[in-house]
Amino acid sequence: MSKVGIRDVAKLAGVSTGTVSRVLNDHPSVTKELRARVGGIIKDLGYTPDPSARSMRSKVSRLIGIVIPDLTNPFFAELVQSAEQAAANHGYNIIVMTSFDHAAKEADRISQLTSRKVDGIMLVPSNDFHRIKLPKGVPIVVVDRLMPGYSGIAADHRNGVRLGVEHLLKLGHRRIGFISGPGHSVPANDRLRGYLDAMEQAGEQAGEQTDGGTKTAGPPLIAEAAFDYESGRSAGNYLLARARNERPTAIFASSDQQAIGCMRAAHDLGIPVPAALSIVGFDGIPLASMTTPRLTTVKQPIQDMAAAAVAVLLNKQTAPELDNPILFACEVLKGETTAPPQPD
């Protein structure tokens, strides 16, 4: 059976192909009666426009490419879903590709998207992104992992972590451990600075000072880890494997997955949460509300970030200036994993 074309619709409706095209594009010159008649024939014949042919004529593919490091990460999955909804609101579809956090694969994915004539690319860069050269002629907006010299959109990681640590400080905690992200990660370093900001400010207010001269609310208790569950569990074991009067009474984790792994570590060591240990995560992924007890977390405004990235790519919003990114504020979502510290 041959495919139904626009000429078949026009012939049966007794109009030109241009009129059918105007009906399809909801042109204001088309009368209500004509739109109903042609629309009925389109439905009866089961005609669907060829998107590739339409894009060749209009030079607009109505496609947005998205390149992310890891689709299994709940944060990136939610970012993609939010971007797809934002794109659909503008009549666009998305193509998602994964770089596996590897620069060579990232360059290949961007090249593939460019060859498919996408109207723009939303990119969460790999950590060695600086090794590749971006193509010219296609709009690209960097999201989450900000890079010098590129337009960027991200959450305010540094201030978000500071708010989360301040929540623990207000509860009375002073020995606050921190599970950082990988040292080569831009967001991880921003989050670490937020932790150090809050601890230093609290130390100054309390008049405390370490041997090294930097004032903090207590001794630094930092463990570097990947953003996943198992790494958070290992980091939790490291921070908690010390005498009760030396181990942290609270831990801030740089991702919700890390925080959930840390909760498991505490459980295995017989340390009840939050009675003997408070835990705060970062990201605000849906899984954070499903743990027992429910995780307190700092939520990134993922939907707002995705919507802004799509709007920039479609020229619906002014692109951020180079080295002056759009930063979205985070908020603390109080769950059930934080409480005042017990006395030693």
Residue pairs with C-beta under 8 A, 6 or more apart in sequence:
4 45
4 46
4 47
5 47
6 17
6 20
6 21
6 47
6 49
7 17
8 45
8 47
9 20
9 38
9 41
9 42
9 45
9 47
10 16
10 17
10 19
10 20
12 41
12 45
13 19
13 20
13 37
13 38
13 41
15 34
15 38
19 30
19 34
19 38
20 38
20 42
22 29
22 30
23 30
23 34
23 35
23 38
23 39
23 42
24 42
24 49
51 61
51 62
54 62
55 61
55 62
55 63
55 117
60 119
61 116
61 117
61 118
61 119
62 91
62 92
62 93
62 119
63 92
63 93
63 94
63 95
63 116
63 117
63 118
63 119
64 83
64 87
64 92
64 93
64 94
64 95
64 118
64 119
64 120
64 121
64 122
64 310
64 313
64 314
65 94
65 95
65 97
65 110
65 113
65 116
65 118
65 120
65 121
65 122
66 80
66 83
66 94
66 95
66 96
66 97
66 121
66 122
66 123
67 97
67 98
67 99
67 106
67 109
67 110
67 113
67 121
67 122
67 123
67 124
68 76
68 79
68 80
68 96
68 97
68 98
68 99
68 124
69 76
69 98
69 99
69 100
69 101
69 124
69 125
69 126
69 127
70 76
70 98
70 100
70 101
71 77
71 80
71 96
71 98
73 227
73 228
73 257
74 256
74 257
74 283
74 285
74 286
74 287
75 255
75 283
75 285
75 300
75 302
76 124
78 285
78 286
78 302
79 124
79 143
79 144
79 302
79 305
79 306
80 94
80 96
82 302
82 303
82 305
82 306
82 307
83 94
83 122
83 306
83 307
83 309
83 310
84 93
84 94
85 303
85 306
86 303
86 306
86 307
86 309
86 310
86 311
87 93
87 94
87 310
90 310
90 314
90 316
92 119
92 310
92 314
95 113
95 116
95 118
97 109
97 112
97 113
98 105
98 109
99 105
99 106
99 109
99 126
101 126
101 127
102 126
102 128
103 126
103 128
103 129
103 131
103 132
104 132
105 126
106 125
106 126
106 129
106 132
107 132
107 133
110 121
110 123
110 132
110 134
110 135
110 140
111 135
113 121
113 138
114 121
114 135
114 137
114 138
118 138
119 138
119 139
119 313
119 314
120 138
120 139
120 140
120 141
120 313
120 314
121 138
121 139
121 140
121 141
121 313
122 140
122 141
122 143
122 306
122 309
122 310
122 313
123 140
123 141
123 142
123 143
124 142
124 143
124 144
124 145
125 142
125 145
125 147
127 145
127 182
127 184
127 185
127 186
128 184
129 145
129 147
130 147
134 140
139 312
139 313
139 319
140 150
140 151
141 151
141 152
141 153
141 309
141 312
141 313
141 319
141 320
142 150
142 151
142 152
142 153
143 152
143 153
143 154
143 305
143 306
143 309
144 153
144 154
144 155
144 187
144 305
145 154
145 185
145 186
145 187
146 152
146 154
146 186
146 325
147 186
148 323
149 322
149 323
150 322
151 312
151 319
151 320
151 321
151 322
151 325
152 320
152 325
152 326
153 305
153 308
153 309
153 312
153 320
153 325
153 326
153 328
154 187
154 305
154 325
154 326
154 327
154 328
155 300
155 301
155 305
155 327
155 328
155 329
155 330
156 327
156 328
156 329
156 330
157 187
157 190
157 191
157 194
157 282
157 330
158 190
158 191
158 193
158 194
158 197
159 194
159 329
159 330
160 191
160 194
160 282
160 298
160 300
160 329
160 330
161 190
161 191
161 192
161 194
161 195
161 198
161 252
161 254
161 282
161 298
162 194
162 195
162 197
162 198
163 298
163 330
163 331
163 332
164 252
164 280
164 282
164 296
164 297
164 298
164 332
165 176
165 194
165 195
165 198
165 199
165 252
165 280
166 198
166 202
167 280
167 296
167 332
167 334
167 338
168 176
168 250
168 252
168 278
168 280
168 338
169 176
169 198
169 202
169 217
171 250
171 278
171 338
171 339
171 340
171 341
172 340
172 341
173 249
173 250
173 278
173 340
173 341
174 202
174 206
174 217
174 218
174 249
174 341
175 218
175 219
175 221
175 246
175 247
175 248
175 249
175 250
175 341
176 195
176 199
176 217
176 218
176 221
176 248
176 249
176 250
176 251
176 252
177 221
177 222
177 223
177 239
177 247
177 248
177 250
177 251
177 252
178 192
178 195
178 220
178 221
178 222
178 223
178 251
178 252
178 253
178 254
179 222
179 223
179 224
179 225
179 232
179 235
179 236
179 239
179 251
179 252
179 253
179 254
179 258
179 259
179 262
180 188
180 191
180 192
180 195
180 222
180 223
180 224
180 225
180 254
181 187
181 188
181 189
181 191
181 192
181 224
181 225
181 226
181 227
181 254
181 255
182 188
182 224
182 225
182 226
182 227
183 189
183 224
188 227
188 254
191 254
191 282
192 222
192 254
195 222
195 252
196 216
198 217
199 216
199 217
199 218
199 220
200 214
200 215
200 216
202 216
202 217
203 209
203 210
203 214
203 215
203 216
203 217
203 218
204 215
206 217
208 215
208 216
208 217
208 218
209 215
210 216
210 219
210 220
221 239
221 248
223 235
223 238
223 239
224 235
225 231
225 232
225 234
225 235
225 254
225 258
227 254
227 255
227 257
227 258
228 255
228 257
228 258
228 261
229 257
229 258
229 260
229 261
229 264
230 261
231 258
231 261
232 253
232 255
232 257
232 258
232 259
232 260
232 261
232 262
232 265
233 261
233 262
233 264
233 265
234 261
234 265
235 253
235 258
235 261
235 262
235 265
236 251
236 261
236 262
236 263
236 264
236 265
236 266
237 265
237 268
237 269
239 247
239 248
239 251
239 262
240 247
240 248
240 265
240 266
240 269
240 271
240 277
241 247
241 269
244 344
245 344
248 277
249 276
249 277
249 278
249 341
249 342
250 277
250 278
250 279
250 280
250 338
250 341
251 259
251 262
251 277
251 278
251 279
251 280
252 279
252 280
252 282
253 259
253 261
253 262
253 279
253 280
253 281
253 282
254 282
255 281
255 282
255 283
256 281
256 282
256 283
256 284
256 285
256 287
256 288
256 295
256 297
257 281
257 283
257 285
257 287
258 281
259 279
259 280
259 281
259 282
259 288
259 295
259 297
259 337
260 281
260 287
260 288
260 291
260 295
262 279
263 273
263 279
263 291
263 295
263 337
266 272
266 273
266 276
266 277
266 279
267 273
271 277
273 279
273 293
273 337
274 293
274 336
274 337
274 338
274 339
275 339
275 342
276 342
278 296
278 337
278 338
278 339
278 341
279 295
279 296
279 337
279 338
280 295
280 296
280 297
280 298
280 332
280 337
280 338
281 288
281 295
281 296
281 297
281 298
282 297
282 298
282 300
283 297
283 298
283 299
283 300
284 297
284 298
284 299
284 300
284 302
284 330
284 333
288 294
288 295
288 297
288 333
288 335
289 295
289 335
291 335
291 337
293 335
293 336
293 337
294 335
294 336
294 337
295 335
295 336
295 337
296 332
296 333
296 334
296 335
296 336
296 337
296 338
297 332
297 333
297 335
298 330
298 331
298 332
298 333
299 330
299 331
299 332
299 333
300 328
300 330
301 328
301 329
301 330
301 331
304 328
305 328
308 317
308 326
308 328
310 316
311 317
312 318
312 319
312 320
320 326
